[in-house]
């Protein structure tokens, strides 16, 4: 789309380094999933220690997911503006500051601030990793299956750390990403910074306001809708004046992008709902102990995550219609099994199918989404796509708290 008077012409973004090994990219991105899922089984203990209800302490999970959702496009915009090396440095600082705050603060509001900082930093590391891997389904599959594997380990790791040391240590697990920063930085430090970029602050603020309102939907539907509608209207108006801004208009007008993002949001919300709901359902419907539930969920989620890599690797041969049908079918089967099954094995099967569908959608559909944008706007396309996916991480735990009260 031609540039307008208020939108200067863009120059093509420099190609990212192609030599970064996929395992370094996976280590850079995936520990954030451990930090996100670590509180799954220990929310009651955290609430008791902090003197608040389980429903209130769930805000630690929702805040982290909100930070990931809004931080991903914001850090993707920063990446487009300043390059990968600067994004790595700023993200590292945010993760360190957030981890120290979350690990040491005795007050819930400060804990929430620390979790938000961790999430913003983790979003920056993920944005770097996904942009360095973009265009290679197998490399994206390694990252996405890594999300599933480490996310699967999160609940049990959090429970073990809480029982043996302290639940606060479980909030520091996402800092494991920093182990990969020096190696990845060696590959990107010499890359030229993008030229000709300007930051669309108004577009960023409107998109983040809209996303934040959506996060509040399960807890406060009427205020959330009251905030979302004007934000959406103002954002649509802004797109007419700044089509190449923070949210490229080409994405909003692309049926292919909206389909990929919408399916990812649906499957992600279902997965994160079941991630928090299945342990409670198993304890209600069976005699399994908390430790047995955590171990069973770990096996189920690891199985689904491993299968998601195979699905991502096979996706170029399947074709898009078959990929969409497979992902949606798996997601529907997972939700149906969780709603109707009583046997623990079937509930764990629902969790496995949910992570397979969600992680597979992240790996495959992110490539579809990136392909809908010109090369210079692909970081923005990936960032907005991941915003949709991470919104599920914010909506899911809240939905689980409403559907299956502790």
N, C-alpha and C positions, 0 to 999 in steps of 0.2 A: 504494500500500500504506500503511495507517495507520502512524503513528509509534509506536514502543514507548517504554517508560519510559526506556531507555538511548539512544533516538534521538529528539531533539527535532524537532518539526514544522519542515519547511522552508518558507521563503517563496520565492516565485517569483523566479528570477534576473532582474535587469533585462535588457531586450533590448539586445543589442550594437548599436553604431552600424552603420547600414546603408549609410552613404555612403562608406565607405573604398573607394577604387578597387581593382579586382581586381589591377591590375598592381603596386600597392604591396604588396598581400598576397602576391603571388607572389614579389616581391623579398625580402620579409621571411622567407619560408619556404624557398624553393628552393635558395639557395646551400649549405645544409647538405648537399644531395645531392652537390654537387661535392666538398665535404670528405670525405664518406663514400667516394666512389668514386675519388678522386685516387690512392690508393696501388695501384690495381689492377695496373698494368703495371710498377711500380718496386719491388715488394716485395723481389726479390733484391738490388737495389742498396742498399736501406735496411738489409737484414740484413747485407750485407757491411760497410757503414759502421759499423754498431753492433756488429759482431763476433758476430752470432747467426745462426741458420739462418733460411731463408725461412719455415719452419713457425712458428718462434718469433715472428718479426716480424709474422706474420699476426694476432697478438694486438692490434696497433694497430687493425686493421680490426674485429676482434671486440669490442674494448672500446668503440669508438665506437658500434657497432650496439647493444651492451648498454646503453650510456648513453641512446641514443635510445629503446630499447624500454622501459626502466624509468622513464626521465625523462619520457616523454610523459604517462602517467597521473598521475605525481606533479605535474608542472607544470599539468596540467589541473585537479587538485585545488586547487592553489595559485590558479589562475585563478578557480575557483569560490568560493574563500575570500576572496581579496583583490582580484579584478578585473583587467582587462586592463592598466591603466597600471602597476600594481605588478609584474605578471608581465613586462612589457616591460623594466622597469628591472633586475630581478634577472637576467633572461635575458641582457641585454646585458653585465652584469658578469661572468657566468659565461663567456660567449663570449670576452670580452677576456682574462680571466685564463687560460683554457684555451689560447687561441691563443698568448699570450706564453710559457707554459710549454712547450707542444709545439714551438714554434719555436726555443727557446733551450736546452732541456735536453739534455745529452749522455748521459743515462742512460735506459735503456728504462723502468724503473719510473716515473720522473717523467714521461716522455713519455706513458705510459699514463694517468697521473693527469690530464695536460693534455687528452688526447683525451676522457676521460670528462667533464671540465668543459665542453669544447666541445659535446659531445653533449647534456648536460643543458641548457645554454643554448639550443642549437638546438631542442631539444624544446619549450622554453617559447615560442620565437618561432613554431614551427609550430602549437602549441596555440592561440595567439592568432589567427593567420591563419585556421586552419580554423574556429574558432568564429565569427569575424567573417564568414566566407563560408558558414556552415552554412545549409542550406535552399535554396541556389541552385545547381543542378547545373552551370550554365555557369561560375559563379565557382569552384566546386570543381574543375571541369575545367581552368580556367586554372592553378590552383595545382598540380594533379596532373600536368598535361602539362608544366608548368614543372619539376617534380621530374624527370620523364623527360628533358627536354631538357638541363638542367644536369647531371643525373646522367650523361647520355651524354657530355657534354663533360669530365667529371671524369677518366677514365683518360688521355685524350690531353693534357689540361691538366697533369696531374700529371707525365706523362712529359716534356713540353716544359720545365716549370719545373725538373725534376730535371736535365735535360741542359744547360740554359742557365744556371741559377743554382744551385739546391740543392733537394733533395727536401724539405727542411724548409719551404720556401716553399709547397709544395703542401699542407702541413698547415694553412696559414692561409687557404685559400680560403673556408672556411665563414664567415669574418668579413665577407664581402661582404654578408651579411644585415643588418649594422648600418647600411648605407646607408639602409635603409627605416625604421629605428626613429624618427627625428625626425618624419617625415611621418605615420606611423601613430599615434604618440603624440599628435599634435595632435587626432586624431579621438576618442581614447578617454580623454584626461586628465580631461574633465569628466563622464564617465559615473559614475553612482552605484555605490558598491561593493555587492556582494551582502550582504544582511542575514540574520541568523539562522543562519549557517553555522558549524559546528565541524569541526575536522580530526580524522578517524578515523585516528590514528597506528597503532593495532594492525592495522587492515585494510590500510593502506598497506604496512606492514612485511611482512605475510604475502603480499600479492600480489607485491611486489617480490622476496621470497625465492623464491616459486614461479617467477616469470619468469626469475630469475637461474639457477635450477637447470636450466630448459629450455635456456638458452643453452649450458650445458656438455655437453649430450647428445652432440654429435658427438665431443668430445675425451675425455670421461670418462663413458661411459654409466652405469656402475654407481653411482658417487658421485652423479651427477646424479639418477638415479631415487631413490636413497636420500634425497636432500634434497627432491625434488619431492613424493613421496607424503605425508610428514607435513605439509609446507607446505599441500598441497591439502586435507588433512583438517582442519587447524586453520582454514584459511580458510573451508571449508564450515560449520564450527561457528560461526565468528565471524559469518557472514552471518545465521544464525538469530537472533542477539542484536542485530545492527546491520544491518538490511536496507537502510537508507538511508545507509550509510557510504561509505567510499572506493570500494569496489566495490559499486554498487547491486545488490541481489538481483534486481531486475526484469530486469537484463541476463542473469544466469546462468540465469534461468527462461524466457527468451525464445528460442524456437527460431529466430525470424527473426534475432535478434542473433547467436546462435552460428553460424548458417549463414553470415551475411555475414563474420563474423570468421574462421571456419575457412577459407573459400574464399580470403580475402585472405592468410592465413598460408601456405596452400599455394602460391598463385601468387607470392607474394613470395619464399618460399624457393627456388622454382624459378628465378626471375629472378636472384636474387643468386648462386645456384650457377653459372648459365650466364655471368653477368657476369665471374666470375673464371675459369671453366673454358674458355670459348670461346677466349680469346687463347692459352692453353696448347695447346688442341686444334689450333688453326690452325698454330701453330709446329711441332707434332709431325706434322701431316698435310699440310703444304704447305711451300713454300720462301719464304713471305712473311717479310719483315723485321719487327722489332718496330714500327717506325714505320708500315709498311703495315698491320699488324694493328690498331694503334691508330686509324688513319684509317678503315679499313673498319668497325671497331666503332662509331666515332662516327657514321658515316652510317647504319648499321643502327639504332642506338639512337635517333637523331634521328627517323628515319622512324617507328619504333614509337611514340615519344612524341607526335608530331604526330597520328598516327592515333588515339591514345587520347583526345585532346580531341574528335575527331569522334564517337567511340564514346560518350563521356560526354554530349555534346550530344544524341545520338540516343536515349539510354537511356529517357527518359520515354515515347517512342513505341513502343519495343520491348516493354516489359513485363518484369516480373521473371524469369519462367521463361526467356524468350529471352536476357535479359542473362546469367543464370547459365550457360546452355548455351553461349553464345558465349565467355564468359571461360574456362570450363573446357576447351572445345574448343581454343582458341588455346594455352592452357598445355600441354595434352597434345601438341599438334602440335610445339610448341617443344622439349619434352623429347625426343620421339621423333627429331626431326631432329638434335639435338645428339648423341644416343647412336649414331646409325647413319650419319650423313653423313660423307663425307671431303672433298667439294668445299668450298673456302672460302666460295663464295657461299651454299651451303646452311647452313653454320655461322653465317654472318652473318644469314641469314634466321631461324634459330632464335633468335638474340639479339633481333632485331626483334620477333618474335612474343612472346617472353617479356616484354619491356618493355611491349608493347601490352597484354598480359593483366594484368600486375601494376599498371601505372599506371592502366589503366582500372578495375581493381577498387578501387583506392584512391579514385579520384574518385567512382565510382558507389555502391559498397557502404558507404562512410562515411556517405553520406546515408541509406541504408537503416538502418544501425546507429543513427544519431542519432534516427531516427523511432521507434525502439522504446522510448524513454525519455520520461518527462515532461519538460516544458520546463526545469525547474530542474536536472535531472540530465543534460541533453544534453552539457554539457562533459565530464562523467565518461564518458558513452557514447562520445564521440569519442576521449577519451584511451585508454580500454581497447581500442577498435577499432584505434587506431594502434599500441598495444603489440603486438597480434597481428601487424600488418603489419611492424613493425620487428623483431620476433623473426625474421622471415625474413632480415633484413639481418645478423643475428648467426649464424644457422644456415647460411645459404648459403655464405659464404666458407669456413667450417670444413668443410662438406661438399665443396666444390670441392677443398680441400687434400687431403682423404682420397681423393677419386675420381680426381683428376688431379694426382699429386704433381709438384712442380717439378723 
